[in-house]
Amino acid sequence: MPPKTQIVDITNDVNYEKYLYKCLAPAPFRRYSRRHEYLVKAIPKGLRKKLLISEGKVVGQIEYAPAEASGYPIVGNNIIVMNCIWVLRRAKGHSFGKLLIEDMIRSEKNADGFATVALENHWSPWLRKWQMEKLGFMPLDRVDVSDKARHREIVFSIYLMWMPTKKSAELPSLDKQKILWGETFCFSHPLYRPQTWKETIFDAKTRF
Ligand SMILES: CC(C)(COP(=O)(O)OP(=O)(O)OC[C@H]1O[C@@H](n2cnc3c(N)ncnc32)[C@H](O)[C@@H]1OP(=O)(O)O)[C@@H](O)C(=O)NCCC(=O)NCCS
């Protein structure tokens, strides 16, 4: 860890509550109901939110939970699912992303492996597959979809990404039917389904 850099678990720290809700997004802090419902359910089941603080500034974050408490429909045996990782662009070049991943692996050393999702060809810059690969995940499965509400003409891929840490680890799976509903744990996420949208938000473009 570089000097003046630390990773702090803020899951249960009221002083950092705003980072549980808006993470690093430049949005006003509000305790919105879907996030609140998710936190109330997931924290007792092992959700962790950590910040990377460098020279007194919050420049990175990671959020993960056992599969059962994660924000994605990923099914696995004794695995941890990373909901999100984010290092601000201005803090690039210090291996902060790697440090957050290593911290997660160290903290969850009994897990058989780590899974997450990544995107390819999505219009946003978020959760790019190549970035998740750089962090150590490999693609296991994918579903091609289009968004029913925005940029309907763009077909993008949602990948299940995997990083086993035990030789005996069983492969996880992505519930593709459920991922078509998007996610509701974070409103800054590219797969977020708005509260007003009462059906699946994605159209599957591949058969499964
Ligand atoms: C992915 C991310 C966490 C990586 O963090 P980082 O601190 O910039 O990356 P690191 O310095 O730890 O580098 C990790 C690896 O990626 C490589 N890398 C990072 N940026 C790269 C780039 N632009 N091109 C090529 N390789 C790159 C590094 O060289 C390193 O690989 P190595 O170990 O083989 O040298 C960061 O880029 C990020 O937050 N991206 C956005 C993630 C996102 O979409 N979050 C969701 C928000 S809603």
The ligand as an SDF file (V2000), in Angstrom:
LIG
                    3D

 48 50  0  0  0  0  0  0  0  0999 V2000
  -11.1720   -0.8460  -13.5890 C   0  0  0  0  0  0  0  0  0  0  0  0
  -10.5650    0.1290  -12.5990 C   0  0  0  0  0  0  0  0  0  0  0  0
  -11.1240   -0.1570  -11.2120 C   0  0  0  0  0  0  0  0  0  0  0  0
   -9.0630   -0.0900  -12.5760 C   0  0  0  0  0  0  0  0  0  0  0  0
   -8.4950    0.7050  -11.5540 O   0  0  0  0  0  0  0  0  0  0  0  0
   -7.0750    1.4030  -11.7620 P   0  0  0  0  0  0  0  0  0  0  0  0
   -6.5970    1.8340  -10.4230 O   0  0  0  0  0  0  0  0  0  0  0  0
   -7.2040    2.4040  -12.8180 O   0  0  0  0  0  0  0  0  0  0  0  0
   -6.2270    0.2000  -12.3330 O   0  0  0  0  0  0  0  0  0  0  0  0
   -4.9090   -0.4470  -11.7860 P   0  0  0  0  0  0  0  0  0  0  0  0
   -3.8480    0.6180  -11.7450 O   0  0  0  0  0  0  0  0  0  0  0  0
   -5.1440   -1.2030  -10.5330 O   0  0  0  0  0  0  0  0  0  0  0  0
   -4.5820   -1.4240  -12.9850 O   0  0  0  0  0  0  0  0  0  0  0  0
   -5.1220   -2.7080  -13.0960 C   0  0  0  0  0  0  0  0  0  0  0  0
   -4.5760   -3.2990  -14.3930 C   0  0  0  0  0  0  0  0  0  0  0  0
   -5.2180   -2.6580  -15.4840 O   0  0  0  0  0  0  0  0  0  0  0  0
   -4.2370   -2.0760  -16.3490 C   0  0  0  0  0  0  0  0  0  0  0  0
   -4.8010   -0.8500  -16.8680 N   0  0  0  0  0  0  0  0  0  0  0  0
   -5.4290    0.1270  -16.1890 C   0  0  0  0  0  0  0  0  0  0  0  0
   -5.8340    1.0900  -17.0270 N   0  0  0  0  0  0  0  0  0  0  0  0
   -5.4720    0.7010  -18.2830 C   0  0  0  0  0  0  0  0  0  0  0  0
   -5.6110    1.2340  -19.5730 C   0  0  0  0  0  0  0  0  0  0  0  0
   -6.2520    2.3990  -19.7850 N   0  0  0  0  0  0  0  0  0  0  0  0
   -5.1340    0.5470  -20.6330 N   0  0  0  0  0  0  0  0  0  0  0  0
   -4.5220   -0.6370  -20.4510 C   0  0  0  0  0  0  0  0  0  0  0  0
   -4.3380   -1.2040  -19.2420 N   0  0  0  0  0  0  0  0  0  0  0  0
   -4.8160   -0.5550  -18.1780 C   0  0  0  0  0  0  0  0  0  0  0  0
   -3.0370   -1.8560  -15.4590 C   0  0  0  0  0  0  0  0  0  0  0  0
   -1.8350   -1.8070  -16.2180 O   0  0  0  0  0  0  0  0  0  0  0  0
   -3.1050   -3.0900  -14.5790 C   0  0  0  0  0  0  0  0  0  0  0  0
   -2.6480   -4.2410  -15.2890 O   0  0  0  0  0  0  0  0  0  0  0  0
   -1.2750   -4.9730  -14.8880 P   0  0  0  0  0  0  0  0  0  0  0  0
   -1.4320   -5.3970  -13.4720 O   0  0  0  0  0  0  0  0  0  0  0  0
   -1.2100   -6.0830  -15.8750 O   0  0  0  0  0  0  0  0  0  0  0  0
   -0.2400   -3.9060  -15.0660 O   0  0  0  0  0  0  0  0  0  0  0  0
  -10.8390    1.6180  -13.0110 C   0  0  0  0  0  0  0  0  0  0  0  0
  -10.3270    1.8430  -14.2920 O   0  0  0  0  0  0  0  0  0  0  0  0
  -12.2920    1.9610  -12.9830 C   0  0  0  0  0  0  0  0  0  0  0  0
  -12.8270    2.3110  -11.9230 O   0  0  0  0  0  0  0  0  0  0  0  0
  -13.0090    1.8290  -14.1250 N   0  0  0  0  0  0  0  0  0  0  0  0
  -14.4350    2.0480  -14.1330 C   0  0  0  0  0  0  0  0  0  0  0  0
  -15.1180    0.8710  -13.4700 C   0  0  0  0  0  0  0  0  0  0  0  0
  -16.6150    1.0070  -13.5240 C   0  0  0  0  0  0  0  0  0  0  0  0
  -17.1710    1.1000  -14.5960 O   0  0  0  0  0  0  0  0  0  0  0  0
  -17.2740    1.0540  -12.3670 N   0  0  0  0  0  0  0  0  0  0  0  0
  -18.6850    1.1630  -12.3190 C   0  0  0  0  0  0  0  0  0  0  0  0
  -19.1240    2.5360  -11.9740 C   0  0  0  0  0  0  0  0  0  0  0  0
  -20.8920    2.6490  -12.1100 S   0  0  0  0  0  0  0  0  0  0  0  0
  1  2  1  0
  2  3  1  0
  2  4  1  0
  2 36  1  0
  4  5  1  0
  5  6  1  0
  6  7  2  0
  6  8  1  0
  6  9  1  0
  9 10  1  0
 10 11  2  0
 10 12  1  0
 10 13  1  0
 13 14  1  0
 14 15  1  0
 15 16  1  0
 15 30  1  0
 16 17  1  0
 17 18  1  0
 17 28  1  0
 18 19  1  0
 18 27  1  0
 19 20  2  0
 20 21  1  0
 21 22  1  0
 21 27  2  0
 22 23  1  0
 22 24  2  0
 24 25  1  0
 25 26  2  0
 26 27  1  0
 28 29  1  0
 28 30  1  0
 30 31  1  0
 31 32  1  0
 32 33  2  0
 32 34  1  0
 32 35  1  0
 36 37  1  0
 36 38  1  0
 38 39  2  0
 38 40  1  0
 40 41  1  0
 41 42  1  0
 42 43  1  0
 43 44  2  0
 43 45  1  0
 45 46  1  0
 46 47  1  0
 47 48  1  0
M  END
$$$$
